[in-house]
Amino acid sequence: MKDGAWFCDGRRNPRACAARRWRSSCFVACVLLRFRLTAPVLVALLALAPSANAQERNADLERARALFDEAGELEREGQWPAAQDRLRAALRIRETANLRYALAWALANDDKSSEARIEYEIALRLAQRTGNEEVRVLASTRIAELDRRTPPRPPILPWVLVGGGGVLVVSGVLLFASSSGDASARDDDMRKWCDATACIGGAATRPETAEAAAFRREASDAASRGNTKQVVGGILGGLGAVGIGVGVYTLLRNGTQREPAKAARSSSLRIGASPVAGGGMASAAFAF
């Protein structure tokens, strides 16, 4: 391994050995110099990164506050749709319980109760998650107030049962009534068969011709159709009657359950709160 590339003997070739040692020391010096120049730059960049992120967050926060203030001015002027747009833009920057509550308030004043209730529920969840007790109380109060003001939706299932049961009953009656026509056709075909075979007491006294056999088959088919219609009609009518009974019972039960709730709500305390930029307003009233 003592070749010219890796071994240097100063006694045999002092100049070559000195040159090689100079090149090695120069390489090490260059590496150290590059590290000394690069390290401060890296340190500066790492120090500037959090500062840049903080500045960006502060800018976003200021923008959201400006949008909230604009929404407050628009609300005072009664421009609820424009205020909703500003609040949604602020929410795209940063979502908070206060912004969600403000958007719900604007929607409620714009007669969008269903959308307002959704936003109040979101604000309530955010307030519970972040410990915002003020918004939690206000959102809970607003949700309860919307529930009191919103008329209950009429039950759909009982009416479906009543309507569907009525259709089944009518269908069963029609099928049962149409079976009488099959009975008449059966009697007519049997009379023709009896004439063709000179029957006595339902027994043929003459050989059955092809025409008589056709009358007999038609009479049998008519009887089968009539029996099937009567069975199916009876089943449909029974199911329809059950559906009508269950639907009427459910409607009556829902009506009796709503009466105590309506009486309990006849006297209550109503609390109101209106968030505005830079302050707030609250009101309370008894309703009898």
KOLMITOR-438552 format. One record per residue (C-alpha): z, x, y. Coordinates in Angstrom, 3 decimals, padded with zeros to 6 digits. Example, Ala and Ser with C-alpha at 12.3 -4.5 7.8 and 13.67 -1.06 7.14 Angstrom:
% residues 2
007.800_012.300_-004.500
007.140_013.670_-001.060
***
This chain:
% residues 288
000.000_000.000_000.000
000.042_003.019_002.322
-003.401_002.352_003.794
-004.573_002.517_007.396
-003.859_-001.169_008.014
-000.173_-001.224_007.134
001.144_002.394_007.145
001.411_004.755_010.050
002.423_008.418_009.651
003.108_009.954_013.026
002.866_013.495_011.650
-000.685_013.113_010.344
-002.169_010.854_013.056
000.180_010.527_016.028
-002.391_009.028_018.442
-003.428_006.211_016.107
000.165_005.430_015.312
001.101_005.280_019.018
-001.849_002.979_019.787
-000.888_000.658_016.992
002.722_000.500_018.188
001.469_-000.305_021.710
-000.679_-003.153_020.480
002.233_-004.618_018.493
004.601_-004.440_021.445
001.923_-005.950_023.715
001.436_-008.887_021.315
005.166_-009.535_021.203
005.383_-009.368_024.987
002.494_-011.842_025.373
004.139_-014.277_022.992
007.441_-014.037_024.832
005.703_-014.468_028.195
003.854_-017.575_026.991
007.098_-019.056_025.692
008.821_-018.321_029.013
006.006_-020.058_030.889
005.742_-023.047_028.537
009.434_-023.795_028.026
010.169_-024.749_031.658
007.121_-027.037_031.688
008.303_-028.810_028.531
011.806_-029.137_029.914
010.426_-030.584_033.153
008.275_-033.108_031.290
011.165_-034.209_029.113
013.322_-034.592_032.194
010.655_-036.584_034.044
009.933_-039.014_031.167
013.207_-040.996_031.405
012.942_-040.984_035.172
009.412_-042.423_035.011
010.521_-045.107_032.547
013.467_-046.004_034.737
011.224_-046.270_037.791
008.831_-048.503_035.860
011.675_-050.749_034.710
013.016_-050.993_038.245
009.561_-051.912_039.513
009.240_-054.638_036.866
012.678_-055.951_037.735
011.831_-056.092_041.428
008.589_-057.914_040.629
010.439_-060.459_038.489
012.984_-061.006_041.271
010.210_-061.487_043.798
008.547_-064.081_041.541
011.887_-065.866_041.127
012.370_-065.954_044.900
008.837_-067.335_045.339
009.602_-070.001_042.741
012.744_-070.982_044.670
010.756_-071.392_047.898
008.136_-073.508_046.085
010.853_-075.681_044.525
012.356_-076.384_047.930
008.904_-077.516_049.060
008.523_-079.736_045.987
005.671_-077.672_044.536
006.956_-077.777_040.974
003.756_-076.751_039.119
003.354_-073.650_041.316
007.022_-072.796_040.810
006.539_-073.067_037.050
003.657_-070.605_037.232
005.796_-068.081_039.106
008.643_-068.417_036.642
006.344_-068.004_033.640
004.936_-064.863_035.231
008.470_-063.535_035.700
009.279_-064.354_032.075
006.294_-062.323_030.925
007.884_-059.346_032.664
011.432_-059.928_031.499
013.006_-062.801_029.583
016.478_-063.839_030.654
018.590_-066.945_030.209
018.558_-067.554_033.979
014.756_-067.523_034.159
014.466_-069.849_031.167
016.944_-072.237_032.743
015.082_-072.140_036.059
011.784_-072.945_034.290
013.427_-075.847_032.445
014.784_-077.155_035.750
011.313_-077.047_037.316
009.783_-078.826_034.318
012.444_-081.543_034.383
011.795_-082.201_038.066
008.065_-082.404_037.287
008.733_-085.264_034.806
008.082_-083.058_031.778
011.238_-083.906_029.907
010.110_-082.813_026.444
008.988_-079.376_027.651
012.122_-079.054_029.768
014.335_-079.755_026.781
012.629_-076.989_024.804
013.192_-074.512_027.639
016.830_-075.597_028.006
017.351_-074.948_024.290
015.811_-071.472_024.609
017.994_-070.752_027.637
021.038_-071.918_025.688
020.267_-069.595_022.777
019.699_-066.650_025.105
022.909_-067.398_026.971
024.891_-067.531_023.736
023.324_-064.265_022.594
023.986_-062.411_025.860
027.333_-064.009_026.678
026.062_-065.792_029.807
028.720_-068.487_029.962
027.443_-070.092_033.173
023.938_-070.734_031.842
025.353_-071.832_028.494
027.418_-074.582_030.110
024.613_-075.690_032.436
021.989_-075.762_029.683
024.271_-077.713_027.348
024.960_-080.241_030.080
021.276_-080.652_030.890
020.324_-081.133_027.242
022.965_-083.849_026.864
021.781_-085.531_030.057
018.152_-085.514_028.889
019.216_-087.012_025.573
020.992_-089.828_027.431
018.079_-090.538_029.743
015.326_-090.266_027.147
014.869_-093.609_025.367
015.221_-093.293_021.605
011.969_-093.266_019.726
011.391_-096.420_017.707
011.756_-095.777_013.993
008.368_-095.391_012.382
009.181_-095.454_008.675
010.649_-098.995_008.609
007.581_-100.397_010.319
005.349_-098.494_007.924
007.246_-100.039_005.024
006.978_-103.529_006.497
003.275_-103.170_007.312
002.393_-101.529_004.019
004.395_-104.114_002.118
002.575_-106.905_003.903
-000.785_-105.411_002.990
000.267_-105.132_-000.663
001.499_-108.720_-000.742
-001.734_-110.038_000.756
-003.800_-107.946_-001.661
-001.787_-109.249_-004.609
-002.203_-112.851_-003.486
-005.967_-112.400_-003.075
-006.294_-110.841_-006.533
-004.231_-113.577_-008.100
-006.314_-116.242_-006.341
-009.603_-114.647_-007.431
-008.456_-114.805_-011.059
-008.875_-118.584_-010.909
-012.622_-118.067_-010.485
-012.663_-115.954_-013.644
-010.780_-118.712_-015.461
-013.409_-121.237_-014.374
-016.200_-118.920_-015.540
-014.431_-118.493_-018.882
-014.113_-122.274_-019.371
-017.758_-122.805_-018.433
-019.011_-120.150_-020.869
-016.806_-121.530_-023.641
-018.211_-125.029_-023.048
-021.751_-123.671_-023.316
-020.845_-121.816_-026.490
-019.278_-124.951_-027.938
-022.412_-126.963_-027.129
-024.631_-124.321_-028.769
-022.530_-124.198_-031.952
-021.464_-127.897_-032.068
-017.844_-126.771_-032.217
-015.055_-129.060_-033.231
-011.565_-128.054_-032.207
-012.827_-124.627_-031.165
-014.529_-123.951_-034.522
-018.334_-123.707_-034.763
-020.095_-126.102_-037.143
-023.515_-124.472_-036.806
-024.549_-120.844_-037.110
-024.044_-118.849_-033.872
-027.310_-118.001_-032.187
-027.910_-114.994_-029.926
-027.528_-117.219_-026.886
-024.250_-118.639_-028.181
-022.960_-115.106_-028.872
-023.777_-114.147_-025.287
-021.800_-117.143_-024.006
-018.842_-116.141_-026.160
-018.888_-112.525_-024.889
-019.156_-113.653_-021.274
-016.203_-115.990_-021.758
-014.154_-113.150_-023.252
-015.053_-110.809_-020.387
-014.134_-113.428_-017.785
-010.779_-114.010_-019.477
-010.073_-110.262_-019.533
-010.938_-109.910_-015.861
-008.741_-112.819_-014.907
-005.760_-111.462_-016.861
-006.163_-108.005_-015.286
-006.331_-109.455_-011.774
-003.202_-111.500_-012.367
-001.252_-108.494_-013.655
-002.384_-106.164_-010.853
-001.847_-108.870_-008.242
001.669_-109.485_-009.486
002.489_-105.738_-009.366
001.093_-105.319_-005.848
002.909_-108.396_-004.596
006.193_-107.190_-006.065
005.856_-103.727_-004.533
004.938_-105.251_-001.193
007.965_-107.525_-001.232
010.234_-104.547_-001.981
008.666_-102.536_000.874
009.129_-105.399_003.327
012.739_-105.849_002.259
013.602_-102.159_002.645
011.842_-101.956_006.023
013.625_-105.006_007.423
016.990_-103.753_006.167
016.417_-100.338_007.793
015.439_-101.919_011.110
018.528_-104.111_011.119
020.794_-101.198_010.231
019.327_-098.992_012.991
019.833_-101.802_015.476
023.492_-102.204_014.610
024.060_-098.444_014.822
022.516_-098.207_018.293
024.782_-100.863_019.784
028.068_-098.863_019.545
026.350_-095.753_020.867
024.969_-097.725_023.809
028.402_-099.130_024.567
029.953_-095.668_024.378
027.466_-094.358_026.929
028.091_-097.178_029.394
030.726_-095.115_031.218
030.304_-091.359_031.426
030.595_-088.393_033.718
027.333_-086.835_034.778
027.183_-083.260_036.053
024.198_-081.771_037.824
023.296_-078.255_038.852
020.270_-076.940_040.724
019.584_-073.181_040.686
017.974_-071.815_043.846
017.161_-068.313_044.955
020.249_-066.608_046.313
022.667_-069.442_045.557
023.294_-072.680_043.682
024.162_-076.323_044.128
026.171_-078.605_041.841
027.002_-082.308_041.830
029.113_-084.683_039.741
029.177_-088.477_039.512
030.667_-091.217_037.339
028.254_-093.705_035.821
029.626_-097.149_034.893
***
